[in-house]
Amino acid sequence: MKITMVFCVEPLNAPLLLLGICATTAFVSMWMHNVAATVMMMPVATGILQRLPSSSEMVHPAVGKFCKAVVLGVIYSAAIGGMSTLTGTGVNLILVGMWKSYFPEGNPISFSQWFFFGFPLALCIFLVLWGILCVLYCPKGSGKALSPYLHKSHLRRELEMLGPMSFAEKMVLSVFGGLVLLWMTRNITQDIPGWGSIFHGRAGDGTVSVMMATLLFIIPNKIKKGEKLMDWNKCKKLPWNIVLLLGAGFAIADGVRSSGLAEVLSKGLVFLETAPYWAIAPTVCLIAATITEFTSNNATTTLLVPLLIEIAKTMRVHPLLLMVPGAIGAQFAFLLPTGTPSNVVGFTTGHIEIKDMIKTGLPLKIAGTAFLSVLMPTLGAYVFGTKG
């Protein structure tokens, strides 16, 4: 809410307020699953929109367009923000797990390594998203039309209703900040070792996660004597089905490899073997981006990445040069509500239609493919060490 308030200037600037909502959503999605970020941010966004008059009333067309922009901005910003970190979406974790499973002798992909590649990519796509939303849904004079209904005082009043941060909230934020810091500094780059080198590679990102989670069971919450920030009753309510889903994806991927199915299916993509890499990267990304509109992101990644590994072996190129575009392309589910649960959350608000998603998502998908095709063989080659 505080981040959004920074962008809510007076007189109201609709594109700037939209940027604040989208930036807040993208930032939240960097550190939690993008679906959870959408579910958390959508009520905040629609709460702002509730101050606007309904479409049944005689209102300025800019009001309805701004509502569409906000909802589309939240669902797409959550997807884009999730690309920048390993924790942002299950697809990134599946990719890292497959890399470790198929190539145990290779250097594991660390949190900081992925961030150095994923964040610049996500930032480029995010700026394009904001530009598209401003062009399509924030026409000239929209700020003047919205200003009678939206004021900075409204956000300030809602923020005051939340009250000051409690001790428990501050401690959780501190633990989370420490977690991110340790993730980022465990292995900085291939040339600059982090604190992980002290333990000779025995401590990974999972080690840090378990250590910080354990702290939550130790630190008191100061609400009731003897209570901690986390107890087992709360822990049991966590969505463990997501962990099982990711584990099932790894099992399926191993089955595809060991059964020889990957080699059989890769023959359907044999036409890619003789093509130059500059043509293959966007093709792989577009194939993944098309499939993911009809199946889940995780399923698309689980089935497609093993095929790309076989093609990479035939082409004699580094597997990550195809694996990363395939996995990130699977996150470009921008056209249909069925592409991802985040899209469903936005679609059920009633503010957007499928034609709105296509009109916004198609140029966004093309831009994302273009940025990925340029950054993977350049920045990606440096970050992941694929030049050799």
VOBATOR-79318 format. One record per residue (C-alpha): residue in three letters; x, y, z. Coordinates in steps of 0.1 Angstrom, whole numbers, padded with zeros to 4 digits, always signed. Layout:
ALAXYZ/...
//
This chain:
MET+0000+0000+0000/LYS+0028+0024+0008/ILE+0045+0017-0025/THR+0012+0025-0043/MET+0008+0057-0023/VAL+0042+0070-0036/PHE+0028+0069-0072/CYS-0006+0084-0063/VAL+0003+0121-0068/GLU-0020+0151-0068/PRO-0035+0159-0093/LEU-0041+0123-0102/ASN-0018+0108-0129/ALA-0035+0076-0141/PRO-0004+0061-0158/LEU+0016+0068-0127/LEU-0010+0052-0103/LEU-0012+0022-0126/LEU+0026+0019-0125/GLY+0025+0019-0087/ILE-0001-0009-0086/CYS+0018-0030-0112/ALA+0052-0024-0096/THR+0039-0034-0062/THR+0024-0066-0076/ALA+0055-0075-0095/PHE+0077-0069-0064/VAL+0055-0091-0042/SER+0055-0118-0069/MET+0092-0119-0068/TRP+0093-0135-0034/MET+0062-0157-0034/HIS+0043-0178-0060/ASN+0028-0156-0086/VAL-0007-0171-0080/ALA-0005-0163-0043/ALA+0007-0128-0052/THR-0023-0123-0075/VAL-0047-0135-0049/MET-0032-0112-0023/MET-0030-0081-0046/MET-0063-0084-0065/PRO-0085-0074-0035/VAL-0062-0044-0029/ALA-0066-0034-0066/THR-0103-0040-0067/GLY-0107-0021-0034/ILE-0093+0010-0052/LEU-0116+0004-0081/GLN-0147+0002-0058/ARG-0143+0039-0053/LEU-0151+0044-0090/PRO-0187+0045-0103/SER-0202+0014-0118/SER-0203+0009-0155/SER-0242+0011-0154/GLU-0239+0048-0145/MET-0232+0076-0170/VAL-0195+0079-0165/HIS-0165+0089-0185/PRO-0152+0060-0208/ALA-0118+0064-0191/VAL-0132+0050-0159/GLY-0140+0016-0174/LYS-0107+0015-0193/PHE-0088+0022-0161/CYS-0105-0007-0144/LYS-0094-0030-0172/ALA-0059-0017-0170/VAL-0056-0023-0133/VAL-0069-0059-0134/LEU-0048-0068-0164/GLY-0018-0051-0148/VAL-0021-0071-0116/ILE-0023-0105-0134/TYR+0004-0098-0159/SER+0027-0081-0133/ALA+0024-0111-0111/ALA+0035-0134-0139/ILE+0064-0111-0149/GLY+0076-0106-0114/GLY+0077-0143-0108/MET+0101-0148-0137/SER+0129-0128-0119/THR+0135-0152-0090/LEU+0135-0189-0084/THR+0108-0186-0057/GLY+0085-0166-0080/THR+0070-0195-0098/GLY+0072-0233-0098/VAL+0084-0234-0134/ASN+0118-0219-0124/LEU+0122-0245-0096/ILE+0113-0273-0121/LEU+0139-0260-0145/VAL+0166-0259-0118/GLY+0156-0294-0106/MET+0157-0308-0141/TRP+0191-0292-0147/LYS+0205-0308-0115/SER+0189-0342-0124/TYR+0200-0344-0160/PHE+0234-0328-0155/PRO+0246-0336-0119/GLU+0282-0328-0129/GLY+0272-0293-0140/ASN+0273-0262-0117/PRO+0239-0258-0100/ILE+0218-0227-0108/SER+0219-0205-0076/PHE+0193-0180-0065/SER+0216-0150-0073/GLN+0226-0165-0106/TRP+0190-0167-0118/PHE+0182-0132-0104/PHE+0210-0116-0124/PHE+0194-0130-0156/GLY+0157-0131-0147/PHE+0154-0096-0132/PRO+0167-0076-0162/LEU+0145-0097-0185/ALA+0114-0092-0162/LEU+0122-0055-0160/CYS+0122-0051-0198/ILE+0089-0070-0202/PHE+0074-0051-0173/LEU+0081-0017-0189/VAL+0066-0030-0221/LEU+0035-0041-0202/TRP+0031-0007-0186/GLY+0035+0010-0220/ILE+0009-0012-0236/LEU-0016-0006-0208/CYS-0010+0032-0209/VAL-0015+0033-0247/LEU-0046+0011-0247/TYR-0064+0020-0215/CYS-0051+0054-0202/PRO-0060+0079-0228/LYS-0052+0116-0225/GLY-0075+0132-0198/SER-0080+0100-0179/GLY-0065+0114-0148/LYS-0089+0143-0148/ALA-0118+0119-0152/LEU-0106+0097-0123/SER-0096+0125-0099/PRO-0131+0131-0085/TYR-0132+0095-0072/LEU-0096+0087-0063/HIS-0075+0107-0039/LYS-0043+0101-0020/SER-0063+0106+0012/HIS-0083+0075+0004/LEU-0052+0053+0004/ARG-0038+0071+0034/ARG-0070+0064+0053/GLU-0069+0027+0045/LEU-0032+0026+0055/GLU-0040+0042+0089/MET-0067+0015+0094/LEU-0040-0012+0092/GLY-0022+0003+0122/PRO+0015+0002+0130/MET+0035-0030+0124/SER+0034-0055+0153/PHE+0065-0071+0167/ALA+0056-0104+0150/GLU+0053-0087+0116/LYS+0086-0070+0121/MET+0103-0103+0130/VAL+0088-0121+0100/LEU+0100-0093+0078/SER+0135-0094+0093/VAL+0137-0132+0089/PHE+0125-0129+0053/GLY+0150-0101+0046/GLY+0178-0123+0060/LEU+0166-0152+0038/VAL+0168-0131+0007/LEU+0202-0117+0016/LEU+0217-0152+0022/TRP+0202-0164-0010/MET+0217-0136-0030/THR+0252-0139-0014/ARG+0256-0177-0013/ASN+0271-0178-0048/ILE+0274-0143-0063/THR+0289-0151-0097/GLN+0312-0178-0112/ASP+0341-0154-0106/ILE+0331-0141-0072/PRO+0324-0168-0046/GLY+0299-0161-0019/TRP+0296-0175+0017/GLY+0287-0209+0003/SER+0324-0215-0006/ILE+0332-0217+0031/PHE+0312-0249+0033/HIS+0327-0263+0000/GLY+0293-0264-0018/ARG+0276-0285+0009/ALA+0252-0256+0018/GLY+0226-0247-0008/ASP+0196-0225-0011/GLY+0174-0251+0005/THR+0197-0252+0036/VAL+0191-0215+0041/SER+0153-0219+0037/VAL+0152-0246+0063/MET+0174-0226+0087/MET+0152-0195+0084/ALA+0120-0215+0087/THR+0134-0231+0119/LEU+0139-0196+0133/LEU+0101-0189+0130/PHE+0095-0218+0154/ILE+0119-0203+0179/ILE+0112-0165+0179/PRO+0083-0155+0202/ASN+0054-0135+0187/LYS+0049-0114+0220/ILE+0011-0118+0215/LYS+0006-0146+0239/LYS+0032-0160+0264/GLY+0048-0191+0251/GLU+0036-0187+0215/LYS+0061-0185+0186/LEU+0059-0169+0152/MET+0051-0203+0137/ASP+0037-0235+0153/TRP+0029-0269+0138/ASN-0008-0263+0137/LYS-0002-0233+0113/CYS+0025-0252+0095/LYS+0000-0280+0087/LYS-0022-0255+0069/LEU+0004-0246+0044/PRO-0003-0257+0008/TRP+0018-0288+0008/ASN+0000-0299-0024/ILE+0022-0274-0043/VAL+0054-0292-0030/LEU+0039-0326-0041/LEU+0030-0311-0075/LEU+0065-0300-0081/GLY+0079-0333-0069/ALA+0055-0351-0093/GLY+0069-0329-0121/PHE+0104-0341-0114/ALA+0093-0377-0113/ILE+0075-0373-0147/ALA+0106-0357-0161/ASP+0128-0386-0150/GLY+0103-0410-0164/VAL+0103-0392-0198/ARG+0141-0395-0198/SER+0146-0430-0186/SER+0119-0445-0208/GLY+0133-0430-0240/LEU+0101-0410-0246/ALA+0121-0378-0248/GLU+0141-0392-0277/VAL+0109-0403-0295/LEU+0091-0370-0290/SER+0122-0349-0299/LYS+0120-0364-0334/GLY+0089-0342-0339/LEU+0112-0312-0334/VAL+0140-0325-0356/PHE+0135-0296-0380/LEU+0151-0273-0354/GLU+0184-0292-0354/THR+0198-0276-0386/ALA+0185-0241-0378/PRO+0208-0214-0364/TYR+0204-0206-0327/TRP+0191-0171-0333/ALA+0161-0187-0350/ILE+0157-0216-0326/ALA+0155-0195-0294/PRO+0123-0176-0304/THR+0108-0207-0320/VAL+0113-0227-0288/CYS+0099-0198-0268/LEU+0068-0195-0290/ILE+0061-0232-0289/ALA+0062-0232-0251/ALA+0041-0200-0250/THR+0015-0215-0273/ILE+0012-0248-0254/THR+0010-0231-0220/GLU-0022-0213-0231/PHE-0040-0247-0229/THR-0021-0265-0202/SER-0005-0255-0169/ASN+0029-0238-0169/ASN+0044-0266-0148/ALA+0031-0294-0172/THR+0044-0275-0202/THR+0078-0272-0187/THR+0079-0308-0175/LEU+0071-0322-0209/LEU+0090-0297-0231/VAL+0123-0293-0214/PRO+0134-0330-0217/LEU+0128-0327-0255/LEU+0149-0295-0257/ILE+0177-0313-0239/GLU+0178-0340-0266/ILE+0177-0313-0293/ALA+0206-0294-0276/LYS+0227-0326-0276/THR+0221-0331-0313/MET+0229-0294-0321/ARG+0260-0296-0298/VAL+0250-0264-0279/HIS+0248-0258-0242/PRO+0214-0273-0230/LEU+0206-0242-0210/LEU+0205-0222-0242/LEU+0173-0241-0250/MET+0160-0251-0216/VAL+0158-0215-0203/PRO+0138-0201-0233/GLY+0115-0231-0231/ALA+0108-0227-0194/ILE+0104-0189-0195/GLY+0082-0192-0226/ALA+0060-0215-0206/GLN+0053-0185-0183/PHE+0040-0163-0212/ALA+0003-0174-0206/PHE-0011-0140-0215/LEU-0040-0147-0239/LEU-0066-0169-0223/PRO-0081-0172-0187/THR-0073-0209-0188/GLY-0036-0203-0192/THR-0029-0199-0154/PRO-0049-0196-0122/SER-0037-0159-0120/ASN-0056-0152-0152/VAL-0087-0168-0137/VAL-0085-0146-0107/GLY-0085-0115-0129/PHE-0112-0128-0152/THR-0136-0135-0124/THR-0136-0099-0113/GLY-0158-0091-0142/HIS-0137-0061-0154/ILE-0120-0078-0183/GLU-0130-0100-0212/ILE-0110-0125-0234/LYS-0107-0099-0261/ASP-0090-0075-0236/MET-0065-0102-0227/ILE-0057-0110-0263/LYS-0054-0073-0272/THR-0029-0068-0244/GLY-0013-0102-0241/LEU-0004-0108-0278/PRO+0020-0078-0281/LEU+0033-0086-0246/LYS+0040-0122-0256/ILE+0058-0110-0288/ALA+0079-0085-0268/GLY+0088-0111-0242/THR+0099-0135-0269/ALA+0121-0108-0285/PHE+0137-0098-0252/LEU+0144-0134-0243/SER+0159-0142-0277/VAL+0183-0113-0273/LEU+0192-0117-0236/MET+0197-0154-0235/PRO+0227-0157-0259/THR+0242-0125-0244/LEU+0235-0119-0208/GLY+0225-0155-0202/ALA+0257-0168-0218/TYR+0277-0148-0192/VAL+0255-0155-0162/PHE+0250-0193-0168/GLY+0285-0198-0184/THR+0271-0213-0216/LYS+0298-0200-0239/GLY+0319-0231-0234/
//
